[in-house]
């Protein structure tokens, strides 16, 4: 089963936030994506953007049925 782990971080001193998306198959690394955005937003909003990015990315890659997981979501 494909699993997509997501996370988000806020870097207030640099005034950016970042999102991370990593896809695995039974623990084996498949592909990952990291992006940074030039503004500071609340952490829950950043996590929502990470969730949206993971849905969009897995659909665009035709990875239907991928389990999307995040810590503290």
VENWO-V775033 format. One record per helix or strand of 3 or more residues. SS is the DSSP state (helix for helix, strand for strand). FROM is the first residue (numbers start at 1). TO is the last residue. If there is no record, write none. Layout:
BEGIN
ss=SS from=FROM to=TO
ss=SS from=FROM to=TO
END
This chain:
BEGIN
ss=strand from=2 to=11
ss=strand from=16 to=25
ss=strand from=28 to=37
ss=helix from=43 to=60
ss=strand from=67 to=70
END
